[in-house]
């Protein structure tokens, strides 16, 4: 099982928009590796207890991409795919967002690169 957690979503974002983006996010991860389906990916949008600066930067973590089954390039591609989906979502719905960071975290805990997207001022 794979999990994607997206932090920093403003609380005023319509719940229906979050439900709508879940499937494209699942596909962004599943399409990177054979034998992984969108149903294998769970997407969470955890609330922020402080609610300060929400929407200015989104941080996403993909967990479950273990070193034995996922190559470094596959993990990087999954992160880049998720960043692209989030970028489209941000441009349409979160005008104050300026940065997206997606970090694949393998089960072993070894850290790999982060896919960053910087959103130009609009």
N, C-alpha and C positions, 0 to 999 in steps of 0.2 A: 504494500500500500504506500502511496505517496501523498504528501500533504503540502499544500501551498497556503501560507499565511501571509496576508497582505495587511500591513500596519499603516496607520496614518489616514485612513479614510474618514473624512469629516462626517459627523453624526447626522448632518442634514441631507446627506445623499439618500435618495429614494431607495427603499429596500428592493423594489422591482428592478432597478438598474443593477443592483448587486447580483440579484438572481439571474438577470440576463447575461452578465459578463462571466458567470461561473463556467459555462460550457466552453466558450472560447479559451479560457484559461486552462481548463482541463485538456483541451485539444492541443494547446501550445506545448504542454509537457508530453502528452501521450504520443504525439506525432514524431517525437524525437527518437523513439526506440521501438523496435519490433516487439510484438506481444504485450504491449502496454495499451490499454484502452482508456478512454476518458472516464469510465466507471472506476478505474483503479486510482483515480486522483480525487482527493477531497480538498475543497477550497474553504478557507476560513477568513473572516474579516473581524478579527478581535477588536472589541471596543477599547478605547484608551481611557484609563482612569483619570488622567490629568486633563485631557482634552485641550492641551495647549499646542498651538502651531499645527493643528490637524489640517491636512491637505497641502501644506507647503512642500512636503517631501513624502513620497511613498517608499516604504521599505518592505520587500517581500522575501520570504525564505521558502525554498523548496527543500523539504526533507524526504529522506528515503532513497536518495540516489546513491546507493552503495558503490564502493570502489570496485567490487568484483563484477558487477553487472553493467555498470555505466562507465564509459570511458570519460576522461576529462573533457574531450571535445563534445561528447553528448551532453554532459552536464552544462557546459558553457552554452551550447545551442539551446537547450531547454530554458536557461535563464534569459537568453536573448529573445527567444520567442515570447516568453511571458512579459518581458519588458516592452516589446512591441504592442502586445494586446493592451497592457496598462497605459501605454502612451496614447493610444487611440481613445481609451476611456477618459483619460485625464484631459485631453484637448477638448473633448465634448462636454465634460461634466465638472471638472475641478480647475477653474481658470487660475487659481492662486498657486497651483503646483508647479514647481520649477525643477524637480529632480525625482527620478525613480531609480531605486537600487534593488536589483534582484540577486539574491545570493543562494546558490545551490549548496546545501549542506549534506554531505554524504553521511551514511549511518556511522561510519568509522569516526566521524567527528573531524576529519581532516578538512581544512578550509580550502576552498578554491576561489578563483576570481569572481568578481562581482560584475554583473551587466548593468552599466549605468546609462541612463538617458537623461539628457539635460533639455528641458523644455524652454524654447525661446519665449521671450515676453510677447504677449498678445494684447 
